[in-house]
Every structure is written in structure tokens, then in C-alpha cells.
């Protein structure tokens, strides 16, 4: 297969993606941003269902190529196997067992490509009592323990799909690890990614102590950890936990010298009262005042941005997180780049999401 001319740490790696929704596309986006040649295998006619949400699809499918194949058609299935013989990685996001029933599971493709890294992403993993349970992100957050506080307010659910992103991150890491292992052993492998277990792994700082002590450890309960309202209606966060030096700096800015020498255990004993004192002080001045004062005293804080404000934040702009690219019509689109920067590799210039089947010809030729 002819690879794109990307130059990144994963240049030369080719990925076939059968994964839809969010976890697989985000995992393969991470790989594409690092130079991998990612080919979307889409259904003829309709393609990835995400195409019905053009802005979402454009964000997830940039730097990728598209080929249409009907995997229930014998000729198209044969073409898929021809591609699978030549690639490094296959991603799929079907319900457990579906890929095997279609005859395109790991064992099927391993027979023609022993060095293949094959990644399956599913809600609960390929085994276990929840294997066949249907679900979406909030389901996985619930069973992984992330919703224990929100559960006191029925109907309230987090807006951001944490499980999908956690699973995508672990999937990308697992694939890169498997490729590194293949360099040493020559062996491919099967990768089973559970979105729910990915979230549980993210909770290691809480679950690890709980497993051994039987007690839930909170590392974020503190009078100066959380969100606080300013006089102008803006909201800021403070993130002081156990650090006495940050607490002393905060008390200096807030002109609360009588509280400055209360150590962390003491603060925890007076948590509600101290939090009220901190909140009352911050409510007396606008965010701009606290921004200058906290920065000067090196108090850990941040503004609480609305989503549209993130795109305007001067720090992200200075770091080069955003760029522009021309879409298929020539119109300029704003793009978030890969957040990790390498000294030996420039950031890859993005290419727009492909039209459905755009690369059929070149992929079949090669």
C-alpha cells in the first residue's frame, strides 16, 4: 500500500479502521496525527454514521483515507483481506463476537498476516458477564464508579464522554506498545480494550488505596480545591490540596494571615468553614484582579472557560495547538493538533477528512 507522505514518529505504519462511534476514531486520529497512514473502511453508500454529523466527522477523520467495502460481499471481503495482508494494525469496534462471525476476526486475519496488531474496542471487553451488555458512555462511567457523587441528583449526567476518550487513549498506547514488541519478537498480537476498565484504571489513585485499606481516599477534598465565583460573575478554580506553601500564598493574597499557618490536617478538620472564608473573599473582586494577584503569588488557579473560550485562550494559541487547513471546498477550517510535541519531528500538517470512498482507486491500484 502506498503511504501518505507524513513525517512523524509513526510514519510507515499503516492502519485499517473498521471502528465507528468515538473511541476507535479518536484512537486512530491520535495515530494519524503521529504519522500513521489510517485507512477508514466504510460501508458503500452511507459510510460511517458519523458522516451525518459533518463537523464531528471532520474533526475525527482528518489525516485519514477512505475506502468503501461491503464486507458481506465476497469480492469486497477478498479485497479487504488483500489489504489486511499488507498493513500493521486493524481496529474494530463491533460488539464482541461480530467480527469473528463476519470472518474478519483476529484469527482470520492472523492467518494471512501473522505480524498483525489487531485491536478490538468495546464497552465491557471481549469476556466477562457484561460482555454482551449494551451501553454508552454514561453506562461505563456508572459501573466504573465515576458517578457516585452525581447519583445524588437523578437525571444529571456528565456531558463529556470520558469512557470513550479513556478507551481511545489506552487503545492507542496499546497499539504502539504492540508495534514496539513486534520489532523485538516479530509477533503480532490481539488487543482487547474495555472502555469501562479504561475508566477504572484512570481511578487508580482512588481504587488502589480502597483495595488495600477498605477506605475511600479523596485526594481533592480541601478548602481551596474547586470552583469559586468572582464578583463579576466569572468563575475560577483553585487547586490547593495538601501543599501548605500554596495555602500560605493563598492566605497572603486573600489577606487572611490568621489562617496561613493551619496545616493540611488542620484544614481538613475545618474544611466547610475554611471553604466559606475562601469563597467569601473571592466573591469580593472580579476575575481579572485574582488572575494578576494569584499569578504574582504563584497560587495554583485557572479561569473556568466556556468551550468557545478555549479556542481563544492565549496559552493554547502560543503553544500552537490550533491551526487552519483548507477543506475539500477550499474553505479554511480551524483544527486542534496533536497535543504532544517532539523535538525530532515537526507537527504534521493536517489534511481534511476524506470524502466517502475517496481513495478507492489508489488503494486498489496499490
C-alpha positions in Angstrom: 0.0 0.0 0.0 1.2 3.5 -0.8 1.5 5.5 2.4 0.9 9.2 2.8 3.9 11.4 2.8 3.5 12.2 6.5 6.7 12.5 8.5 6.2 11.6 12.2 7.3 9.0 14.7 4.7 6.5 13.3 5.5 7.2 9.6 5.5 3.9 7.8 2.8 2.3 10.0 -0.5 1.5 8.2 -3.8 1.1 10.0 -7.1 -0.2 8.7 -10.0 1.1 10.8 -13.4 -0.6 11.0 -14.2 1.3 14.2 -17.0 3.9 14.3 -18.6 6.0 17.0 -15.9 7.8 19.1 -13.3 5.5 20.7 -11.9 3.9 17.6 -11.9 7.1 15.5 -10.2 9.1 18.3 -7.6 6.3 18.8 -6.8 6.2 15.1 -6.8 10.1 15.0 -4.0 10.0 17.6 -2.1 7.6 15.5 -2.7 9.5 12.3 -1.5 12.7 13.9 1.8 10.9 14.7 2.3 9.9 11.1 0.4 6.6 10.7 -1.4 6.1 7.4 -5.0 5.4 8.6 -7.5 4.0 6.1 -11.2 4.0 7.0 -13.1 1.0 5.7 -16.6 2.4 5.2 -19.9 0.9 4.0 -20.8 1.8 0.4 -23.5 4.4 0.1 -23.8 5.5 3.7 -20.3 5.3 5.1 -19.5 5.9 8.8 -22.8 7.0 10.6 -20.8 10.0 11.9 -20.9 11.5 8.4 -24.4 12.6 9.3 -22.8 15.0 11.8 -20.3 16.7 9.4 -18.4 18.8 11.9 -17.9 15.8 14.2 -16.7 13.6 11.4 -14.4 16.3 10.1 -12.7 16.5 13.5 -12.3 12.8 13.9 -11.4 11.8 10.3 -8.8 14.3 9.3 -5.4 12.9 8.2 -7.1 9.7 7.1 -8.1 8.0 3.8 -11.4 6.4 3.0 -12.2 3.2 1.1 -15.7 1.7 0.7 -16.1 -2.1 1.0 -19.2 -4.3 1.7 -17.7 -6.9 4.0 -20.7 -9.2 3.4 -19.9 -9.3 -0.3 -17.4 -12.0 -1.3 -15.3 -9.8 -3.7 -15.1 -6.9 -1.3 -14.2 -9.2 1.5 -11.4 -10.6 -0.6 -10.1 -7.1 -1.3 -10.2 -6.4 2.5 -8.0 -9.5 3.1 -5.6 -8.3 0.4 -5.3 -5.0 2.3 -5.0 -6.7 5.7 -2.1 -8.8 4.4 -0.1 -5.6 4.0 -1.0 -3.5 7.0 0.4 -3.2 10.5 -2.8 -2.6 12.5 -6.5 -3.3 12.3 -9.0 -1.6 14.6 -12.6 -2.8 15.0 -15.4 -1.5 17.3 -18.1 -4.1 16.7 -20.0 -5.8 19.5 -17.9 -8.7 20.9 -18.1 -11.7 18.5 -19.4 -9.8 15.5 -16.0 -9.5 13.7 -15.4 -13.3 14.1 -18.9 -14.0 12.7 -18.2 -11.8 9.7 -15.0 -13.9 9.1 -12.7 -10.9 9.7 -11.7 -11.5 13.3 -8.2 -11.7 14.6 -7.7 -15.4 13.9 -9.0 -14.9 10.4 -6.5 -12.1 9.6 -3.7 -13.6 11.6 -3.7 -16.5 9.1 -2.7 -14.1 6.3 -0.7 -11.6 8.4 1.0 -13.2 11.4 2.6 -9.9 12.5 -0.7 -8.1 12.6 -1.7 -6.0 15.6 -5.5 -6.3 15.9 -7.3 -4.1 18.4 -11.0 -4.5 19.4 -12.6 -1.7 21.4 -15.9 -2.5 23.2 -17.8 -1.2 26.2 -17.0 -4.1 28.6 -14.4 -6.1 26.8 -14.5 -9.4 25.0 -15.0 -11.6 28.1 -16.9 -11.4 31.4 -20.5 -11.3 32.5 -21.1 -7.8 31.0 -19.6 -8.7 27.6 -22.8 -8.6 25.7 -24.5 -5.7 27.6 -25.4 -2.7 25.5 -24.2 0.6 26.7 -23.0 4.1 26.1 -20.5 6.4 27.9 -22.7 7.2 30.9 -23.2 3.4 31.5 -19.5 2.8 31.6 -19.0 5.8 33.9 -21.6 4.4 36.2 -20.1 1.0 36.7 -16.6 2.4 36.9 -17.6 4.5 39.9 -17.3 7.9 38.4 -20.9 8.9 39.0 -21.1 8.1 42.7 -21.4 11.8 43.7 -23.7 12.8 40.8 -26.0 9.9 41.5 -27.5 12.0 44.4 -29.0 14.2 41.7 -31.1 11.9 39.4 -31.1 12.9 35.8 -27.8 14.7 36.0 -25.2 13.2 33.7 -21.7 14.4 32.6 -21.6 15.9 29.2 -18.2 14.7 28.2 -17.7 11.1 27.1 -14.8 10.2 29.4 -15.0 6.4 28.8 -14.7 6.8 25.1 -11.6 9.0 25.4 -10.1 6.9 28.1 -10.5 3.8 26.0 -9.1 5.5 22.9 -6.0 6.6 24.8 -5.4 3.1 26.1 -6.0 1.6 22.7 -3.5 3.9 21.0 -0.9 3.3 23.7 -1.5 -0.5 23.5 -1.1 -0.5 19.7 2.1 1.5 19.8 3.4 -0.9 22.6 2.4 -3.9 20.5 4.3 -2.5 17.5 7.3 -1.9 19.6 7.1 -5.5 20.9 6.8 -6.8 17.3 10.0 -5.2 16.4 11.7 -7.3 19.0 9.8 -10.6 18.6 8.3 -10.5 15.1 5.0 -11.4 16.7 1.7 -9.7 16.2 -1.0 -9.7 18.9 -4.6 -9.2 19.8 -5.5 -6.2 21.8 -8.8 -6.2 23.9 -9.7 -2.7 25.0 -12.6 -2.3 27.5 -13.9 1.3 27.9 -15.1 0.5 31.4 -11.8 -0.9 32.5 -10.0 2.1 31.0 -12.0 4.3 33.3 -11.4 2.1 36.3 -7.7 2.3 35.5 -7.9 6.1 35.5 -9.3 5.8 39.0 -6.1 4.0 40.3 -5.4 6.8 42.8 -8.7 6.2 44.5 -9.3 2.5 43.9 -5.7 1.4 44.8 -5.9 2.6 48.4 -9.5 1.3 48.6 -8.5 -2.2 47.6 -5.9 -2.4 50.4 -7.4 -0.3 53.2 -11.1 -0.7 52.6 -11.4 3.1 52.8 -12.1 5.6 50.0 -9.2 8.1 49.8 -10.0 11.5 48.5 -7.0 13.5 47.2 -9.1 16.5 46.2 -11.1 17.4 49.4 -9.7 20.7 50.6 -11.0 24.2 51.4 -9.1 25.6 48.4 -9.8 22.9 45.8 -12.7 23.5 43.4 -14.6 26.3 41.7 -15.3 29.7 43.2 -17.4 32.6 42.0 -15.9 36.1 41.4 -17.6 39.5 41.8 -18.1 39.8 38.1 -20.0 36.5 37.7 -16.9 34.7 36.3 -15.8 31.5 37.9 -12.2 30.4 38.7 -10.7 27.3 40.1 -8.2 26.9 43.0 -6.3 23.6 43.2 -4.6 23.6 46.6 -4.7 20.2 48.3 -2.0 19.2 50.9 0.6 21.9 50.0 1.0 24.2 53.0 3.1 26.6 51.0 0.4 27.1 48.4 -2.1 27.6 51.3 0.1 30.2 52.8 0.4 32.0 49.5 -3.3 32.0 49.1 -3.9 33.4 52.5 -1.4 36.1 51.8 -3.4 37.2 48.6 -6.7 36.9 50.4 -5.4 38.9 53.4 -6.2 36.1 55.9 -2.9 35.9 57.9 -4.7 34.3 60.8 -5.3 31.2 58.7 -2.0 30.9 57.0 -0.3 28.6 59.4 -3.1 26.0 59.6 -1.5 22.8 58.2 -3.3 20.3 55.9 -4.7 18.0 58.7 -5.9 21.1 60.4 -7.5 22.4 57.3 -9.3 19.2 56.8 -10.8 19.4 60.2 -12.2 22.8 59.5 -13.0 22.2 55.8 -16.5 23.7 55.4 -15.8 26.8 57.5 -12.5 27.5 55.7 -14.0 27.0 52.3 -16.7 29.5 53.2 -14.0 32.0 54.1 -12.1 31.5 50.9 -15.3 31.7 48.8 -16.4 34.9 50.6 -13.0 36.6 49.8 -13.0 35.6 46.1 -16.6 36.9 45.7 -15.4 40.5 46.6 -13.3 41.1 43.4 -13.5 40.3 39.6 -11.6 37.5 38.0 -9.0 39.9 36.4 -8.0 41.0 39.9 -7.5 37.5 41.1 -5.7 36.4 37.9 -3.0 39.0 38.4 -2.7 38.5 42.2 -2.6 34.7 42.1 -0.1 34.6 39.2 2.2 37.1 41.1 2.0 34.9 44.3 2.2 31.6 42.3 -1.1 30.4 43.7 -2.5 27.5 41.5 -5.6 28.7 39.8 -7.3 28.9 36.4 -10.3 30.5 34.8 -13.3 28.3 34.1 -13.7 28.6 30.4 -16.8 28.0 28.3 -16.0 25.7 25.4 -15.8 28.7 23.0 -13.3 30.4 25.2 -10.8 27.5 25.0 -10.3 28.3 21.3 -9.3 31.9 22.3 -7.0 31.1 25.2 -3.7 32.9 24.6 -1.7 30.0 26.1 -3.0 27.4 23.7 -2.5 29.8 20.8 1.1 30.5 21.8 1.7 26.7 22.1 0.4 26.2 18.5 -2.4 23.9 19.5 -4.7 25.3 16.8 -4.1 25.7 13.1 -6.0 26.1 9.9 -6.5 23.8 6.9 -8.5 24.1 3.7 -11.4 21.6 3.4 -12.5 20.0 0.2 -14.2 23.1 -0.9 -11.2 25.3 -0.2 -12.7 26.9 2.9 -10.5 27.3 5.9 -11.3 25.2 8.9 -9.8 25.5 12.4 -8.1 22.3 13.7 -6.8 21.1 17.0 -3.4 19.5 16.5 -1.9 16.6 18.5 -1.0 18.0 21.9 2.4 16.2 22.3 5.4 17.9 20.7 8.6 16.1 19.7 12.0 17.8 19.2 12.9 15.4 16.4 9.6 15.6 14.5 7.6 18.6 13.3 3.9 18.6 13.9 2.1 17.1 10.9 0.3 19.4 8.6 -3.4 18.3 8.8 -5.4 17.1 5.8 -9.2 17.3 5.7 -11.5 14.3 6.4 -11.9 12.2 3.2 -14.9 12.0 1.0 -16.6 8.7 1.2 -14.6 6.2 -0.9 -12.2 9.0 -2.0 -9.2 6.7 -2.0 -10.7 3.5 -3.5 -8.8 3.9 -6.7 -5.3 4.4 -5.3 -5.7 1.8 -2.6 -6.9 -0.8 -5.1 -4.1 0.1 -7.5 -1.5 -0.4 -4.8 
